[in-house]
Amino acid sequence: MAEVFKYNDERFADIEMLRYRLKEFETLSLNQKLLVYYLSEAALTGRDILWHQNCRYNLPIRRMLEAVYVGLKNLRAAEDTSSLAMSDDEGWQAFEVYLKRVWFSNGIHHHYGMDKFLPAFSEGFLRRALQTVGYPADEELLRVIFDPDVLPKRVNQTEGEDLLQTSAMNYYAPDITQREAEDFYVSMKQAEPEERRAVPAETEGHVENIGQMGPPMYGMNSRLERDEQGALVERMWCSGGMYGVTIDRIIYWLIQAESVAESEEQRQVIQTLADFYRTGDLRIFDRYCIQWVQQTCGDVDFTNGFTEVYGDPLGLKASWEGYVNYKDRKATERTERLSRHAQWFEDHSPVDSRFKKSKCRGVSACVVTVAMLGGDLYPSSAIGINLPNSNWIRQIYGSKSVTLGNLTEAYSQAGQASGFREEFVIDTLTLDLMKRYEDDLDNLHTDLHECLGHGSGQLLPGTDPDALKAYGSTIEEARADLFALYYIADPKMVELGLVPDTEAYKSQYYSYMMNGLLTQLVRIEPGKQIEEAHMRNRALIARWVMEHSEGAMELVSLSSPNFSNAQDLPRTFLKINDYAVVRHAVGQLLAEVQRIKSEGDYEAARYLVEGYGVTVDAALHTEILQRYNALHLAPYKGFINPLLRLVRNAEGTVVDVVVEYGEAYADQMLRYSKDYSFEC
């Protein structure tokens, strides 16, 4: 009998660790397995770049905590309780949980809520523990860890505050203000030749003359600092620059991957990425993005580098991430159907014709099996990815989208029989609808969001891609989600064979709106507002649609429980009275959000985000937390990576790459700190 795969692993604080399977990895050729292995090493190598980007204190704090953890664990294993630290079991348990949270968040701030989390152990315990293991106590690090007023938030998005001075992220020197940084990059854009500021003519495939390419993503791969005279300068992330030793190691693994590339096109992609890392030249990065989008043959693919801008309150500088995947050919049939009809979706969108693409180019999408997660995708990962992020490259060359199929499978398998739906869904009729359709519709929503939503629409000529500033990320996620919600209810889905009937979409509408209005509140601490861009997006959509759907969607209070496991207290539920009217409101909001994006209407973006996506009703929040806590669930989940191991014959030649799943979470984190720390 085949061994049952164990998706669930350990749980601590508000986090549950999961494992994901590398299905059919053994069917890959040896060269493909080696390609996955080399790219996986590259994906793990940049880990400390992200830690340093998140906060300048993260790495020294991690080193200190890991030294204490290893030292005390060894003493405890030897039953040496001679020190005061060793006799404090409660302090040790709290310390272990804190370190695991720091590992999970790639630093001392919550990976999703952005607030600094404080230890449940005392400063005295840590001082005694440091003395026990012989590690020097750094007063500055201790103050950063224990003082709640020091660097309280990694990314602050509060309107009216200086977003740089109130954020702990490390993309800017600590004394640089928001106004200074914004003015610096406005000046940089204005200094570019006119032809570099405009989207080039729509000539497909001509990337040889990089001087004729469109505007780069200014500031994406640098830290903004001051020189000796006090002037602002960029410190580039490249070979010979900041993070140079680590980047050189990434280049090494890319060169190894190049030797077993599946095609000449893929070899060129890897070479160009290595060239970008060597130089830091954003024109070369754009050329790499174009080559990567156009390279769609073969099974193995990857991303590696400075990618998403959610960690920068100004939405300019990109966090480091890497991951590796290979194609799930059977599941990809679903996304390929969407890709083939991309122009139909664009043409039938409810947005103004000025904002539509006359020709959708290079829309490729597939479902993949993730082989390794790294950087900002580890341990907490997205379930779908659409790249590149450059608007002009999307417009001319298209985009590449992936749904991370084995991660969605892991989430689904790990969440079965949790009681979550039974507690928060209003009635048995809706519950039955969701049980029947929701998992498949969740995957389809991800496909539409990533494959077509992010790639839809266009900026008007002359619109600055960064015009929406701090609201840009939320508006972009709202645009893609609205696109998916609008079309998941379209009869075209039935025609394409992607949904079984015209009722299925209702499960997604109910699930999405319930999350935006109610259940995502479990991820927010009492008294806090909504900070994270994806959460703001979902709240914005659900609240705006409820307000503008003429009573078709409402929150109702039921005084008696519907299900046996519920608490006997007044309980709030979402009630959808007319799904067709809700869909009409979704289309209206999609049209407005696309207009805001296309025109760069900052004030309208601010109105939507601040008006609908930020505030939290305290009484409702308390209720939702009480109901959720009674279920004893973890609101956040992340992944333990598999271990890829080379198999050699007697002569030392690699004859296979095998997958191992047994590594414990703490062991993996300590191994990564040992094997992938180079300079930061």
N, C-alpha and C positions, 0 to 999 in steps of 0.2 A: 504494500500500500504506500502511495506517495506521501511524503511528510507534509503535514499541514503548515503553511507559512504563518509565522507569528508576526502580525503587524504591530500590535501594541507592545510597548516596552515600559520603561519606568515613568513615574509621574512625580513632579515636585512643584511646589508653589502653584501657579495657575497654568502649568505647562504639562503636556503629555508628549513623550517621545515615541515616535513611530519608526517602523522600518519599511522600506520599499523594495520590491522584487525587480530583478533584472531578467525579465521573461525572455526566453529564447536566446540569451547571450551565447550559449554554447553552439548555436547554429551559425554564428558569425565566422568568417574566415580568420585565420591567424593574423593576417595583416590588419583586418578590421579590429580585432581584439587589441592588437598592439596600438593601433591608432586611438582607440578608446582609452587605453592605459596611459599613453603619453599625454593626451589632451587632459586626462584626469589629473595627472601630476601638475600640469600647468594651471588647472583650475584650483588646486589646493595651495599652490605656491604663493599666491597673492593674499593669503588670509590676513597677514598682519597689516597690509596696506589699509584694509577696511577698518580694522581695529583702531589704527592711528587716525584715520579720517573721521571716525565717529567721535573721538575725544582725545585730546593730547595726553591725557593721563591713563588711558585704558591699558596700554602695554605694560608700563611699570607696575600698575596695580595688579594686572593679571600675573605677572612674574612673582610678585610678592605673595599673592594668594596661593598660587600653585606650589611655591616653596613650602608654605605652611601646610598645605593639604598633603603633599607627599611626605613631609617630615612627620607630621602628627599621625598620619595613617600608618607609617612604618612603626612608630612607637606603639600605637594601639595594637597593631598586629603582634608585636613582641610583648604585649601586656605590660609595658613600662608606663606606669601611672605616677611616676615620682613627681612630676611637675603639676602645678596648679591647673594649667591648661588641659592636661590630659585627664584630670579628674572631673572636668566639667562636661558631662555628656550632653547636656542641653545646649551648651555653647557650641560644641562640636557639630551637632546636628544642624543647628542654625547656620553655622559657617559653611557646611557642605551644601546646603540649599542655596545660600547666597552665591557661592562660587559657580554652581551649576546655572544659576540665573545669569551671571556675568558671562559665562561661556555662551549661553543661548543667545543673548542679546548682542554679542560681539562688543561688550563694554558694559558700563555701569548704568546705562539708561535703558528703560524698557524698549524692546525692539519695536513695539507697535504704539504704545501710549506716549513714548518719548520722555516721560518723567524719570528722574533718577530714583531707583529703588534703594531703600535704606536697609542695612543689615538688621536681623533680629537678635544678633549677638552684640555684646557690649564692646566698646573700644578697649576696655581693660582686658577682655578675653583675647582680643587680637594682639595686644601688646605682650601679654604673657606667652601666647603661642609663638610670636616672633622670637622672643627671647629663648624659648625652648628649642627651636630649630636653628638658632644662630643666624637669623636674617635681620639685618639692621632695620630699625623702625624709622621710616621716613615721615616726618611730621606733616609735610605738605600732602602726601598721599593719604594719611589718616584723616586729615581735615576734609579732603575731597570726598572720602568715603562716608564720613559720619555727619558732617555738617549739612543739614537739609537746604541751607541757603546758598551753598556753593555749587555752581553749575547745576541748577535744579532741573533743567530741561535740555535735551539734546537738540531738538528742533522746535523753536517757538514760532507759532503762526498767528499770535494775537495781534489783531489790528490795532494800530496806533503806537506799538512799541518798536524799538529798534531791533529788528529780527536777528541781526548779527550779534549785537552786544548781549542779547538775552538768550542766545543759543550756545550750547557747549560743543557743537560740531567743530571740526578742526580744518575747515576749508579756507579759513581766513585767519590772519594773525589776530590775536585777541583785542588789539586796540583799534581795529578798523571798523568804521561805522557802516551801516546799511547805505546811507547816502553816498559815502565815498566809493563803495564798491559798485553801486549802480552807475554812478557817474563815470567810473573808470571804464566799464564795459560799453557804455554808450559812446564814449570817446573812441574806444577801440574800433567799434563798428563804423563810426563815421570816418575814421582814418582809412578804411579799406577803399580801394578803387570802386567806382560806381558799378562796374560789371561784376564785382565780387559780392555786392550787396543784393543783387537781383537774382531771381531764379533764372538759370540759363534756358536757352531754347530747348524745346522738348525733342531732343535727338537721342534716341535710345542707344545705349551701348557704347557711346564715344567717351571714354574716360581717360584716354591717353594724355590729353593736355589738361593737367590738373589746374592750370591757371585759369581755365575757362569754367571751372566748376562754381557752384553756388556758395552761399555764405556758410562758413563753418559754425559749429556750436561753440561760440566764444567762451573761453574760460573752463571748458569741460575737464581738462586734464592738468590742472595746476592749483597750487595754493597761492592765494594773494597775500603778499607780505610787504614790508617797507624796506627800502634800502638804507644805507648809512645816512643819506640826506633826508630821509623821511618820505621819499616819493614811493608810490605804490608800484610794485613789480610782481610779475608772475614767477613762481618757482615751479618749473615744469616737472611733471612726473614722467620720467623717461630714463633710458640708460645714460649714466653720467650725471643725472639730475636727482631730484628727490625720489626716493624709493629705488634708486638705480641698481643697487645690488640685487634686490628682489626681482626687479624687472629683467635683469640679465639672466636670472635663473628661469624665469618664465620663457624668455627667448630660447634658452637651451632646450626646454621641453617642446617648444613649437618646432624647433629644427628637427628634433627626433620624430615628431608627428609628420613633418613634411616628407620624411623618407618613406613613409608607408601610406601616403595619401591615396585616396581612392581614384583620383583623376588629376589631370594637369590643372583643371580649373580650381580644384580644392587646394592643390599645391600652391597656386598663385595667391589664393586667399590667405593661406598661412604665411607665405613670404611677405605679403603686404602688411599684415598685422605685425609681424616681427619688425619690419621697417618703421612702422609707426612707433612701436615701443622704443626703437633705437633713437629716433629723432624727436618725438613729441609733436611732429608736424600734423596739424589738424587737416590739412589738405590730403595728406596720405591716409589719414583715418577715413575721410570721406570716400576715397578711392577704395579702401578696404571694404567699407560698407556696401558700396555698389557691387563689387565683385562677390561679396558674401550673399547679397540678395539674389544675384543672378546664378549662383552656383546651387542648383537644386537636385542634381543627380547624385546617386549614391545613397547609402544608408546612414552613415555617421555624420553628425554635425556638432557644432559647439558655438558658444560665445565665450569671450575672454576679454576683460578690459574694463574701462571706465564707462559705465552704461547708464544707470538711472540717476535722476536728480532729486529724488524725494528727500534725501538726507540734507540737502542744501535749502534753507528757507527762502533763498532767492531763485531756486530752480535752475541754477547754472552749472554747478560743479557735480561731477558724476562719481558715484561710489563704485568701488571695484567689485566685480563679480565674475564668476566663471561657472560654466556647467557643460556637461557632455551628454549627448543623447544618440540613440539610433532609432530608426524609423519603425513604427508599428504599422506594418503595411495594411493589415486588415482594417484596423480602426481608421486609418488615413483615408479610406474610401469616403467617409463622411465629410471630412474637411475638403477633400478634392471636389466634391459636388458643390460646396459653397464657393470655392475659388473659381470654378468654371462659370459661375453665374454672377460674378462680382459686378459686372456692368449692369445687369438687371437690377441688382439691389441699389446701386448708385443712382440709376435713372428713376427708380420708383420711390426714392427717399422723400419724406415730406419737407425737406429743407429747400430753401430758395435755390433756383437753378444757377445763380451766380456762384454758389459755393460748391457745386458738384463738379466732379471730374468728367470731362468729355470723353476720356478714355482711361479706363483702369488698367494700369500696366503692372506686370510682374507680381500679381497677387498669388502667392504660394502658401499653402498651409498643409500641415500634417499633424498626426498624433504620434508622439514619440515616447520611447522608454528612456527615462533619465538614468544615466549610468553613474554620474557623480555630480554633487552640488558643492559650490565653493563661494567664498566671499559673501556678498550680500544676499545670496540665495541659500545660505546655510547658517544654522540648521532650519530656519523658517524660510519656506520657499513659496513663490508664486505657483499657480497651477496652469498658467498660460502666459506666453511671451510673444510680443510682436515688436520687431525691430527692422530697420534702424529707427532712431528717434528724430533724425533730421527731416524736417518737413519737405524740403525741396527734393531730397532723394526719394522720399515716399511718392511725391507727386510725379516724378519723371520715371523712376526705376521700379517703384513699388515697394513692397515689404514682404517679410517672411514671418509667418506665424506658426507657433507650435502650441499644442495642448499636451501637457505633461501627463500622459495617460496613466502611468503606473503610480503617480502621486495621487491623482484623483481616486484611483482604485484603493490606495492605502487609506485615505481619508474615509471613504465609504465603508470599507471593511472594518475599520477601527471604531466607527461610530454606530454600528448596528446595535439595536436593543438598548439605546441610551435613555429612552423616555422623553427626549427633547421635544419631538413633534407632538407627542401626546399632551405635553404640558402647555404648549404655546399655540397650537392650532385650534381654531374656534369651535369646530364641530366635526363629527365623524365623517360627514360627506366630504368636507375639504381634506380631512386626514386621509381618507381612502384615495382621493385624487392624488395627493402628494406621494403616498406610498407606491402608487401605480406608475407615476411618471417622473417624479422629481429627480432621481439620480441621472436618468438619461437626458432630461431637460437641462440639468445643471451643466453637463458636458456640452450640450448644444449651445447654451448661453456663452460658455467660455469660448467655443469655436467662433461664434458670431462676433463676440467682443474683440478677440485677438485677430482673427483672420480678416474680418471686413471692417469692423467698427473703427479701429485705430487707423486703418488705411483709407477710410472714406473721406470725402470732402477735400477742400483745398483752401489755402489762404488767398485772400485777394492780393493782387500785385502791390508791393510796397509795405505789406503788413509785417511788422517785426515779429519773428517767431517767439520772442521773449516778452511780448507786450503785456501779457497777463501777469507777469512777475510771480509773486508768491501764490497766486490763485491758479496758475497754469496747470499744475499737476492735477488738481481736483477737477478742473473743467475738462481736461483731456480724458480722464477716467469716466466722468459723467457722460461725455460724448459717446464713448465706446459702449458703455453700459446701456444707454438709451437706444443706440442703434440695435443692440442685441435684443432688448426688450420689445422694441417696435416690430422687428422682423420675426421674432420667435412666435408671434401670434398671427403671422401672415399665412394665408392659404398656400402660398408658395412652398412652405415647409412640408405640407402634406404632399403637394405635387412632386417635390424632390425626394419623397420617401424618408424624410428626416424625422418626422413625427407621425404617429399612427392615425391621428384624427384632429379635429378642430377644437377639441376640449383640452388637449394635453398642455397647451401653453398656460392654462390657468394655474397649474401647479407651480410654474416658475414665477408667475406674477405674484401669487400669494406668498411664496417663500421669499422672494426678493423684497417685497414691500414690508412684510413682517420683520425681516432683518433690519431694513433701514429705519423703521419706526420704533421697533421694540428690542429685538434680541441682540443686536450688536452692542447695545448698552452694557452687556455683561463684560465687555472688554474695557470699560472705563471705570476708574476709581470714583467713589462718591465725592461730589463737589467739583469734579473736573469737567471740562468741556471737550468737545470732539476736536482732535488735533490732526490725526492721520488722514492723508489725502483720500484714500479709498473709502474710509468710513465717512468722511465729509460728503463724498460723492453720493454714497448710498442714502444718507440722511437727506441730502438736498433733493434727490429725485423723489423719494417716497413722500416727503413733506410737501413738496411743490405739487406733485400729482394729486395728493389727497385734497389740497386746498383748491385745486383747479378742476376737479372732476365732478363737481356739482352733486356731491353726496354719494357718488358711486363707490367711494371708498371711505371708511370711517373707523375710528376706534370706539369700541363699546366696552362697558364694564359689566361683568357677570358676577353676581354675588355668590353663586353656588358652583362648586367644581363639577366639571363634566367628566373627569377621569379619576379613577380611584387613587392615583398616586399624587394628586394635587393637594395643596394646602387649602384649608378653609379660610380664605381671605378674599376681599374684593380683587378681581383679576381683570386685567385689560387685554382685549383681543382685537385683532384686525378683522374687520368685516368688509368684504368686497361684494357690493350689491349689483354692479354692472361692469363686467370685465371689458366689454366693448368700449364703454365710455372711458375707462381707465386707459385703454390702449390709445384712444384719441388724444388724451392729455399727454401721454408719453410722446406721441408724435409732435405735439405742440412744443413741448420742452426740448425735444431733439432739434427742432428747427431753430429755436432761440439759442441753444448752446452752440450749435454749429455757426450761427451768425456771430456770436461773441468770439469764437475761435477765429473765424475767417477774417473778421474786421479788427481783431485785437482790441475789443471793447473792454478796457480794464474796469471801468466803473460798473458796467453791467455784470461782469464776473464777480466783482466784490459784493454787489447787491445779492446775487444768488447764493454765494458761498456763505457770507456772513448772515444773511437773512434766513437761510434754510438749512445750512450744513454744520453749524457750530454749537449752538446752545443745547443744553440738556435740561429737561423737566425733572426737577429733583425728586418729586413724589413718585413719578412714574419710574425713575431710575431705581429708587429704593425697592419698589415693588418687583421689578424685573430681576434685580439681584437676589431678592429673597426667594423667588420662585426657582431661579437657576441654581442657586446654592443648594437647595433642597435635593437637586438631582445628583450632586456630587460629581460634576463634570469639570474638565479643564477647558477653559475658553480658548487656549492657544495650543497649537500642536506644531511639532517640528520633527526633523528626521535625523536618524543616525545613518551615516553613509555606509554602504558596503565596503569591504576591503578587496581591492584587486591585487592579486598576487601572481607574479611571473613564475612559470614552471620551466625549469631547465633540465636538459638531459645530462648524461655523464660528461659530455664535452663542454658543458656550459652554455650550449645554444638554447635560446628560448623556444620551447615547443608548444606552449599554451599559456593562456591567461585565465585564471579561475576566480570565481566570486565567492567571498566568505562573508557571512552575515552576523557572526557571533560577537563582534567586538562591543564591549560595554561603552556607554556614553562617556563616562569619565575617562576611561582608557583611551578612547578616540581623541578626546580633547587634549589630553596630556601628550599623546603621540604627535598630534598636529603641532603643538607648541614646540616640541623637540625637533621635528623633522622639517618644519616649514617656517622657521623664524630665521631671518638672515641679517637684518640691519635695523629695523624700525625701532 
